[in-house]
Amino acid sequence: MFYFAIPSYKRSEQQITLGYLKKLGYLKEQIYISTQTEDDYREYLIKYGDIATIVYANGNCVGDNRNTLLYSIPESSQIVMLDDDIKSLQKLSNGKLVNIDTKEELDKFINNAFDYCKKNNARLWGVYPVANAYFMKTTIDKKNILIGCVLGLINEFKFDREFRTKEDYELCCREIKQGYNCVRFNNITANAKHKTNAGGCKDDWKFEINKKCADMLIARYPHLIKRNGKKLDEVRYVGQR
């Protein structure tokens, strides 16, 4: 048994990921959506309360929103945390990307991903960060930075709310530093809409905030994270894979 967890903010007009999961046949009890304003909570509850469990806690960043989900779902549960703008998950097949469009196939991938983590000292798994078949491979990285668009996790930790962005990077580095693996499936990716409205993390996508979070990562994990060239607000993973 696993749960889907969707952190969301100011996107009551459309929940793309929820639509994908509903189309595949997942039930309300298996899907959680977190909100961090009272207005969002009321609107989401009216529009989506019959097909997802809507939860609310006041928050100031995506880490808060993610943690609301982790506090709402039973501890030690298997959770698949998804951004709210994912049209579908996709797999690499004969050099092309193909939608995962049945519940049976998605269930199989997710259950296999958690089983692989259990056998390989991991509590986190993710997918290839860019939907581009040219760069994808049928390989599995055991130590890598995972992008928060799709995160499989065991509910045994929380995100560091000090990181307004790059909270996913921080969690991965924390796990690796503690001796765990972070597994990435390079043959699976997300077909995400990446909307540019006021929802999501748009308010935090600013150079000053990104740079502060990059600086904190480099200071906290100097053997794992380095500056990404001349991009002062970006980092890259340099730890052993």
N, C-alpha and C positions, 0 to 999 in steps of 0.2 A: 504494500500500500504506500502510495506517495501522494503529496499534495502539490497543487500548483499555487504559486504565490506571486501576485502582481502588484508592485508598488505603483501608485498612480497619483497624478497631481494636475488639476485643472483640465481634465480631458473627459468631462462627463458627456460631451456631445458624441463621442465615438470611442469604443473600446475594441480595438482591432484584434488584440490577442484573445480576449474573451470570446469574440465572434468565432475565431479559429477553433478554440477548444470546444465551444458549444456545437459547432458543426461536426466535430469528430465524435461527439456524444458523451462528453464528460459531464458529470452531475454537479449540482451546486455544492454539495458537501465536500467535494474534492478541490474546489477553486476558491481561493481567498484573494480579495482586493483590498489594499490598505489605502486610506486617505489621511491627510494631515490638516484639514481644515473642516470646520463644522458645515460650511456651505457645500463642500465637496461631498461630505458624508451623506447629507440629506439628498442631494441630487443623484448620487450613485445608487443610494438605497432605493429611490423611486424607480430609476431606470433599469437597474441591474440586480436588484435584491432577490428576484425570483430565480436567477440563474447562477449567482455567486454569493459567497458569504462576504459581506462588506464590513470591514473593521475600521476603527478610527482611533487615533491618538494624536494630540497636538505635536507638531514637529517642525523643524527648521531646515532640514536637508534630506537628501535621498537616503542617507544612512539611518536617520530617524524613521523614515517610511519603511525601509527594509526591516528594521528592528521591530516595528509594530507587528509585522507579519510573523516574525520569529517568536514574539511573545504570545501571539494568538494561536499558534499551531503547537500541538503537544511536543514537549522536549524529546529529543532523539528521533523525531520523525524524519522521513526522507522528503525533501522539499525540492521542487523545481521552480526557481525564481526567474520570472520572465518580465522583460520590459512590456509596456502596454501597447506597443505599436508593431507587433510581430504579425505579419500576414500568414506565415507558415514556417515550420522548420523544414530544412532541405537536406538531402543527402547527395554525396558525390556518386554518380553512376555512369560508368563508361565515359568519363571525362566531362559529363554534364551535370548540372544541378537539377534534381527532381524533388518535387514537393513530397513530404511525408503527409499523406492525406487520408490515412485510416487510423483509428484508435488502436487497432491491434499492432500496427507497425510502430507507432509512437510509444505505446506501452512496452514493447519489446526492447526498443532502444534504451528507454529510461531505466528499465529494470536491469538490463545488461550493464549499463553505465554504473549504477550503484553496486552491482555485484563485482565489477572490475575494481572499483574503489575499495571495497571491503577486502579484496584479496591483495591489494597493493598499497596498504597503509595510507589511504586518502580519505578525506572527509569533504572534498570539493572536486567537482568536475565542471568542465565547460566545453564550448565548441569553437570552431574556427571563427575568428572575429570578423572576417569579410566574406560576403557572398560572391566569391570569385573562383570558379572551378579551376582556372588556370594555375592558381597557387596552391590549391588544396591537394591533400594526399590521403591515402588510406593508412595513416599512421596514428599512433597515440603517443603524446608527450606525457611523461610522468611528472615533470617539474616545469611549470610554465605559468605565466601570468594569465589569468582568465578575465574576460570582459564580462561585466555584469548584465549584459543583454540577456544571456542565458547562463544560469548558475544552478547546478545540482549540488545540494549540500545536505549534510546531516545537522539537524538543529541542536548543536551543542556549543554555539558561540554567538557573539553579536558583532555587528559592524561598529567600527570606531567613529562616533559621530563628530569627532574633531575634524574629520576629512569631509569637507563639503563636496569635493569631487575626488576621484581616484580611491574611493572607499573600497572598491573591488580589488585594486592593486594592493592596498594595505592588508586586506584580509589574506590574500594569497601569500604575500611576503611573511606575514605572521605565522601562517600554517607551515611554510617551508622552513622558517627559522626554528620552529618547534619540532621539526623532524618529520612532518607529514609531507606527502606528495600532493600536488595539484594536477589533476589529470585533464588533458585536453584532447578531444576527439577531432582530428583534423579532417574527417570526411563528412562532418555535420556542421551546418551553419544556420543562421536565422535570416529569413527574408523579411527585413524590417522596413517600415515605412519612413522612420526617422522624421516625423512631423516637425515643423519649425514654428508651431504656435507657442503660446506662453506656457504650455504644460511642460512636463518632464523636468530636466535640469537646466533649462535655458537660462534661468536667472543666475546660475552659478557658472555658466560657460564664459567666464571673463578671465583675462590674462592674469590679473592680480590674484584671484582666488586659485586658479590652476597652478600658478607659480608657487604660492604659499604651500599648497598640498604637495607639489613636486619637491620643494625644499624639505618638507617634513619627512617624506619618504626616503630621500637620499640620506638625511641625517639619522634616521631610525634604522635603515637597512643598507648601510654603505657597501656591503659585500654582495648585495643582490640587485641594487638599483643604481643606475648612473643617469646623468643628464643626457637627453636625446639630442646630441649634436648642439647646434646653436639655438634650438628651441628651448628657451629657459623655462617654459611652463609645461614641458613634456619630459617623460623619463622612458628608459628602456630597461628590460630585465637582462642582467648579465650573469646571474647565478648559474651554477652547474645544472644542466638539464639531464 
